[in-house]
Amino acid sequence: MWTKAIEDAVLKTRANIERFGDLFPHVSGEGVYQMNPNTEWTAGFWSGLLWLSYQYSGDDIFREAARSTVASFQHKLDQNIKLDHHDIGFLYSLSSKAQWILEKDEAARKLTLQAADVLMNRWRAEGQYLQAWGPKGDTQNGGRIIIDCLMNLPLLYWAAEQTRNPHYKDAAIIHADKSKKFLVRGDDSSYHTFYFDPANGDALRGGTHQGYKDGSTWTRGQAWGIYGFALSYRYTKNPLYMETSIRLAKYFINHLPADDVAYWDFDVPVTESTKRDSSASAIANAGILELLEHLDHADPAYATLEESMLRSMKSLVVNYSTIGDPDAQGLLKHGSYSVRGGAAPDDFMIWGDYYYLEALLRLEKGFKGYWYD
């Protein structure tokens, strides 16, 4: 099953190289990807798909296309194009860092370290966190962190290893600790965002940006937390990060519907028209696969997590993939970008496609993605 799904994904990615040209896919409307010239936070996922496809197939068409995206990311950084946000890890881990991991290209390594410095510009010493959105002092977002940022921290951990400069890792650990304390709730659900006083870091309130309501659990956010804390454990070996990842994963699993693929929010009233988010399940499954690498097989959590992940992956392949539709641009149907905001509530998401293929390749080939060397 996994091989068939991988081959289908790689074949579609190959077709998309010509279809997309020099542009980057974001989300789709009615099955057609919206394209942009590397201006969205999601551009790195297209690069990641190309590098995964090259790593699997060895076909130079993927390698050349991936290298072309890295050149675009170099231009983006040189010209400081839309980099005033925290998603630098999503952009550069899956593009230039992937090239470094696969090819040991020194220019790619240098670009990725420059990107880590850009991310460090988000560090707010007064509040001790990485500000998610907006410029420093922004009246709405100046004190805001979001759970997604946990997936950007590996860029900083990696930079610390590469440079032997601890300030990257120190910032990442402080931010991860703050995320664990304020974004993860006592019942193992999570806030999407949390607000602090920018002047002194005092905690203010939890909230959401894309979830059903402030106190609900946005499923993609929960998935970011599963994977993000597992990666923080990999880099730091702090057992509290593994414990937190397991807690979030169990909550995710225990709140899935019968077909093991998440709705867009765990607290939204479910009707026949309630939207799914297949991308949330793809992220969660990739994160659980990372987590399983650090768990002893005798650990009671191991079997629970593995069995649920396998059921969910089978459901994604059988019920949500575009296998059987050779002209489809995307790999996973029924992803949601922002149901609350009315933006691409039920279609292809480029990050869903990336994490779906990463999870498949972890299962079949032991590939690890590009979050660490």
N, C-alpha and C positions, 0 to 999 in steps of 0.2 A: 504493500500500500504506500509506504513512504517513498519508495523509489519512483513509482508512477507519478506521485504528486510532485516530487522534485523535478523530474524530467518535464512535466507539464509547465511548471513554474519557470524553469530555465528557458524553455522554448518560447514562452510568452515574453519573457524579458528580452530575449534576442530580437523578437519582432518589434518590441517597443523601442529598441535602439534607433531604428530607422524612423519609426513613427514620431518619436519625441525630438530627435535631432539634438540641438544644443540646449533645449529647454528642460525644465525639471517638473515632474508631475507632483501634484499636491493632493487634492481630493477630486472626486468625480461628480458629475451630474448626469444622470441617466446613462451611466456606463462609459462616459467619455471623460478622461482625465483633464482637469484644468491645469494649464501649463504656465510656468513663470520663468524668468531669466535668473534663477537662483536668488530669489528675494523672500522666500518663505522659510520658516523654521524647519520645514520638512525635507529640504533639498538633499540632505545627507542620506536619507533612506533610499533614494534612487541610486546614489553611489554605492551604498552598501549592498543593494541587490545585484549590481554589476560585479562587485568584487566577490560576493558569494558565488555567483554564477561562473565567474572565471576560476575561482578556487575549486569548484566542483568539476567543471568541464575541461579546464585547461585551454579553452578556445580563446585565441588572441582577440577575437572581435569584442569580447567582454573586457579584456584587459585594456585595449585602446580606448574604448568608450569610458571606462572607469578613470583612466588617466586624464581624459579630456575633462571630466567633471572636477578632478583635483585642480587642474589649471584654472577652472572657473572659481574654485574656492580660494586659490591664491589671489586672483584678481579681486574677489570679494573682500578679502582681508586688506590687500594693498590700498583699495579705494574706500575702505570702511563702509561698505554697503550693507545697511540694515543689520548691524551687529550689536545694537544697544538692547540686548536681552540676554537671558541666561541659557538659551538653547544652543550655545556654542559647542557643547559636547555632542549633541545630536548631529550637528553639522560636520564637525571635523573628526570625530572618532570614526565615523563610517566612511570617510573620504580619504583624507591625507594620512590619518593614523592607520587605516586599513592598508594603504599602500606601503607604509613603513613596515607593518607586520608581515605582509606577504613578500615584499621585494627588497626591504631594507634600503629604500631610497632615501638618501640623506636629506635631499630637499624636502621630501614629504615629512620627515621627522622635524626639520626646522620649522616648517609651516605649522605643524601641529603644536609645537611648543609656543609659537607666536599666538596661536589660538587660545592656548591655556592662559596666556597673559591677558588676552582680551576678556576671558571669563573672569579673571581675577579683578578686572575693573568693576565687576558687579559686587565685590566684597564691600560691606559697609561696616567699618570698624566700630562705629558707635553702637550699632545694634548687634554685631557679631552674626551676620548672615549674608548670603548671596541674594541680592534683590532680584526678583524675577523679571519684572517688566518696568519700562519707563526709566527716565533719567534720575539721577540722585536728586532727592528733594521733591519728587513728583507727589502731588497732593493726594492722589488716589492710590498709587502703587509704591510709594517710597518705603513703606514698611512691610511689604508683602513678600512672603515666600510661597512656593507651590510645590506639591509633592513630585511633579514631573522632574524637578531639578535633581532629584536623586540619581537620575540617569545621566546627568551632566557631570557629576562628581568624578567618575572614572577618568575623565580627561585630566583633572587636577592630580589625582593619585598617580597616574601614569607620568605626568610631567615631573612630579617629585622624584620618582624612580629614575627618570632619564637624566635629570639635572643634579640630583642629590641635594636639591634645595628644599628644605622641609616646609617652607611657607605655603606651598600649594596643598600639601597633605594636611597641614594644620588647619587651614581654612575649610577643607572638605570635611574633616572630622567634626569640627565645631558645627558646621551646617548640618551634617548628618545627625549629630546628637540633638540639635534643636528640632530637626524634623521629627525625630523619634519621640521627643517629649511633647511636641505641640500638634503635630499632624496626625499621629496615631492615637486613637481614642481607647478608652478602657475596655471596650467590648471588642477590640481588634479591628474595628472599622477605621475609616480615615477621613479627615478633612481634605478637600482639594487644596485650599489655601489657608494661610494664617496671617494675621496682621499684627505687627509690632509697632511700638512707638519708635520712629526713626531716630529720635534724639538719644534714646538710652536703651532701646531694646526691650522695654517692658511689654509683656504679652497683653494683647488687646482682645482679639476674638478670632474664632475660626469662621470660615466661610466657603463659598464655592464660586466658580466662574462658569463651569460647564455642567455641573451636576443639577439634580432636580431641585434641591433647596440647600440652604446653608448647612443643615444638620444631616443631610443624606450622605450616602456613600456612592460617589461617582465611580463606576466600575473601572474605567481606564486609569483613574488615579490610584485605586487600590492595586491595580496591576503594576503601575510604575513603582509603587512602594515595594511590592514583592521582589521585583528584579533589582531595584536600586539598593535595597538593604543587603540583598545577597551579594551584590558586587562590592559594597562597602566592606562586607565581611571578608571577601576574597583579598582585598587590598590591606586590611588592617588586622584581621583575625580577632576582632573584638566579638566575643560570643553573643553580646547583646544585639548585634546587628543580625546575626543568624536567627536568634530567638524571635526578633521582630518580623523578619521575613517569613518565618514559619507561621507566626500568628496571623499575619495578613493573608497568607496563602490558604490557611484553613478557613478563615472567614470567607474568602472568595469562593472556595470549593463548596462550603456549606450553604451558600446562598445562590447557587446556580440552578437554573430550571432543568427540566427533565432531559433536555438534549445536550446539557453540559456546555452551552455557549451563553455568555452573559447578555442580559439586557443592558441598556446604557447606564442605568443607575439601579442599585440594589433596592432602593426605597420607592421607586416610582410605582404607582398603581399599574398592575399588569392587566391589559386588555388584548384583544386580538390585534390591535394596531400598534402596540408598544414596540418601539424600535429596539433592535439588538445592537450590540457593538462587538462584532467578531474580532475587531482589532484588539479589544481589551483581553479577550481570551487568548489570542495569539501572543500578546505580551506576557500575560500571566504564565502561559505554558513555557515560554522561553525562560522566564525567570525561575520557574520551578525546576526546569532542567539544570539551570545553574546551581540552584540550591541543593539539588540531589547530589551534586558532585562533592559537597562538603559534609553530607550526612552519612553516618555509618548505616549500612544496610540493616543492622539490628535495631536501629532507632525506630520506635513505634511510628513516628511520623513518616518514615521513608515510604512504606508501602501505601499509606493513605495518599500521600502526595503523588507518587508515581502512578497509581491506578487511576486517580482522577485526571491527571495530565494526559494519560493515554486515551481515556474515554473522550476527553475534550478534543484532542488532536484528531482522533478518528471522526468525530462529529464535524470538525472544521473541513476535513478532506471530503467527507461524504455529502454533507448537507450545505456547506457554505463556499466551497471552492468553485472555480470556474472550469474544472475538468469537464470535458465534453463540449466546451464552447471555445473552439480554437481561435476565434476572433476577439475574444474578450481582452480588454486592456489590463484589467486587474486580476489579481489572484484570489482575493477573498470578497465575497458578496456580503452585504448587510453589515458594513462597518458604519459607525456614526462619528461625525466630527463634533458638531454641537447641536444636539437635539433642542436644547433649551434656546439656543440662538437661531435655530432654523437654518443652519449652515450644513449642507451635505449630511442630512440625518440618516440616510440609508443608501450607502453606495460603497465604492472602492475608496480605501484610504491607503496612501503609499506606505505609511508606517505599518499598517496591518499586513500588507504584502511582505514587507521586509521581515517582520518578526515571525510570520508564518514560515517563510523559507528558512530563516535562521533556526527555528525550532525543528523543522524537518531535517535539516542538515546536522543538527546536534544529535537527533535520534538515530539517523542512518549512518553518518560518517564521523561523528564525534567532533565536528567543527564547533567553534566557540563564539563565533561572531568577532567583533573587533573592539570590544570594551577593554581588553587587556592583551598583552603579548602572550 
